[in-house]
């Protein structure tokens, strides 16, 4: 993208008898040369430049900073500023509130950003579809997942790779809000997150399984000899938990609050691995989703005890952009998710 933005397109009007192309807003060379070929070449360049400018707008919405957005797109900051001004002139409205630095998008800018995501997403999808028709399904499938579902990602990627061996995968771990943000800004193709706890926005969802919760503690710890415990009892135990920016932590906090108690974390981390390494020593306790606890596996030094009264469950699933048609990669992932979902629930 950087090369096409930096170089620009020079629409020279050389030659005799140049004529205006209806509806295109520019003039093509006249009697010299192949007018149709030159028309197609310039039109292609203009479309490519417009898409590049929309990509810059999307990058700015992510970074909220002109310099970082320019760096992310591989262009200089002056080039970015010029491109955005050209886009504003093309549309006839101000898109960005700016002083010495980025302030925010104008209402027109927010609306343009929605269209930019739609247009850029459709262009990428078209290219991917055509490439699939020529060479079969290939490329990189990018998935953002909340930490508590990372243990089941292989349940999707493994059968996917068996069907489509030429596809590569990129898996990133982040908060549920970041999953939606990455999806909205076209930085990932799909996400794995909670479906029915907090608003999802403009996405499609494919349910995979319902998440329930376990107390992880040593056999000789508080309630370590029990077959099940209540949320009120869990509130009496010093715990190591995820940080409050994680939706899993907010779910646990609400469950404890509803039981008339509050969490007493002696350790908080945004990493499931940190919790795991502490719990497996047998000297720490935690609350984790049952499927995650089963996936991680614990020695006899740790018991996983169902938490009841009430039994709380939350749906976990795949989220994808609200776009028709789906890209080839996303469509193939949805097929896998629908096949795998029933086995995960069991």
Secondary structure in CASP SS format (residue, H / E / C, confidence):
PFRMAT SS
TARGET T0000
AUTHOR 0000-0000-0000
METHOD secondary structure of the structure
MODEL  1
X C 1.00
X H 1.00
X H 1.00
X H 1.00
X H 1.00
X H 1.00
X H 1.00
X C 1.00
X C 1.00
X C 1.00
X C 1.00
X C 1.00
X C 1.00
X C 1.00
X C 1.00
X C 1.00
X C 1.00
X C 1.00
X E 1.00
X E 1.00
X C 1.00
X C 1.00
X C 1.00
X C 1.00
X C 1.00
X C 1.00
X E 1.00
X E 1.00
X C 1.00
X C 1.00
X C 1.00
X C 1.00
X C 1.00
X C 1.00
X H 1.00
X H 1.00
X H 1.00
X H 1.00
X H 1.00
X H 1.00
X H 1.00
X H 1.00
X H 1.00
X H 1.00
X H 1.00
X H 1.00
X H 1.00
X H 1.00
X H 1.00
X H 1.00
X H 1.00
X H 1.00
X H 1.00
X H 1.00
X H 1.00
X H 1.00
X H 1.00
X H 1.00
X H 1.00
X H 1.00
X H 1.00
X H 1.00
X H 1.00
X C 1.00
X C 1.00
X H 1.00
X H 1.00
X H 1.00
X H 1.00
X H 1.00
X H 1.00
X H 1.00
X H 1.00
X C 1.00
X C 1.00
X C 1.00
X H 1.00
X H 1.00
X H 1.00
X H 1.00
X H 1.00
X H 1.00
X H 1.00
X H 1.00
X H 1.00
X H 1.00
X H 1.00
X H 1.00
X H 1.00
X H 1.00
X H 1.00
X C 1.00
X C 1.00
X C 1.00
X C 1.00
X E 1.00
X E 1.00
X E 1.00
X C 1.00
X C 1.00
X C 1.00
X E 1.00
X E 1.00
X E 1.00
X E 1.00
X C 1.00
X H 1.00
X H 1.00
X H 1.00
X H 1.00
X H 1.00
X H 1.00
X H 1.00
X H 1.00
X H 1.00
X H 1.00
X H 1.00
X H 1.00
X H 1.00
X H 1.00
X H 1.00
X H 1.00
X H 1.00
X H 1.00
X H 1.00
X H 1.00
X H 1.00
X H 1.00
X H 1.00
X H 1.00
X H 1.00
X H 1.00
X H 1.00
X H 1.00
X H 1.00
X C 1.00
X C 1.00
X C 1.00
X E 1.00
X E 1.00
X E 1.00
X E 1.00
X E 1.00
X E 1.00
X E 1.00
X C 1.00
X H 1.00
X H 1.00
X H 1.00
X H 1.00
X H 1.00
X H 1.00
X C 1.00
X H 1.00
X H 1.00
X H 1.00
X H 1.00
X H 1.00
X H 1.00
X H 1.00
X H 1.00
X H 1.00
X H 1.00
X C 1.00
X C 1.00
X C 1.00
X E 1.00
X E 1.00
X E 1.00
X E 1.00
X E 1.00
X E 1.00
X E 1.00
X C 1.00
X C 1.00
X H 1.00
X H 1.00
X H 1.00
X H 1.00
X H 1.00
X H 1.00
X H 1.00
X H 1.00
X H 1.00
X C 1.00
X C 1.00
X C 1.00
X C 1.00
X C 1.00
X E 1.00
X E 1.00
X E 1.00
X E 1.00
X E 1.00
X C 1.00
X C 1.00
X C 1.00
X C 1.00
X C 1.00
X C 1.00
X C 1.00
X C 1.00
X E 1.00
X E 1.00
X E 1.00
X E 1.00
X E 1.00
X E 1.00
X E 1.00
X E 1.00
X E 1.00
X C 1.00
X E 1.00
X E 1.00
X E 1.00
X E 1.00
X E 1.00
X C 1.00
X C 1.00
X C 1.00
X C 1.00
X C 1.00
X C 1.00
X C 1.00
X C 1.00
X C 1.00
X C 1.00
X E 1.00
X E 1.00
X E 1.00
X H 1.00
X H 1.00
X H 1.00
X H 1.00
X C 1.00
X C 1.00
X C 1.00
X C 1.00
X E 1.00
X E 1.00
X E 1.00
X E 1.00
X C 1.00
X C 1.00
X C 1.00
X C 1.00
X H 1.00
X H 1.00
X H 1.00
X H 1.00
X H 1.00
X H 1.00
X H 1.00
X H 1.00
X H 1.00
X H 1.00
X H 1.00
X H 1.00
X C 1.00
X C 1.00
X C 1.00
X C 1.00
X C 1.00
X C 1.00
X E 1.00
X E 1.00
X E 1.00
X E 1.00
X E 1.00
X C 1.00
X C 1.00
X H 1.00
X H 1.00
X H 1.00
X H 1.00
X H 1.00
X H 1.00
X H 1.00
X H 1.00
X C 1.00
X C 1.00
X C 1.00
X C 1.00
X C 1.00
X C 1.00
X E 1.00
X E 1.00
X E 1.00
X E 1.00
X H 1.00
X H 1.00
X H 1.00
X H 1.00
X H 1.00
X H 1.00
X H 1.00
X C 1.00
X C 1.00
X C 1.00
X C 1.00
X C 1.00
X C 1.00
X E 1.00
X E 1.00
X E 1.00
X E 1.00
X E 1.00
X E 1.00
X C 1.00
X C 1.00
X C 1.00
X C 1.00
X C 1.00
X E 1.00
X E 1.00
X E 1.00
X E 1.00
X E 1.00
X E 1.00
X E 1.00
X E 1.00
X C 1.00
X C 1.00
X C 1.00
X C 1.00
X C 1.00
X C 1.00
X H 1.00
X H 1.00
X H 1.00
X H 1.00
X H 1.00
X H 1.00
X H 1.00
X H 1.00
X H 1.00
X H 1.00
X H 1.00
X H 1.00
X H 1.00
X H 1.00
X H 1.00
X H 1.00
X H 1.00
X H 1.00
X C 1.00
END
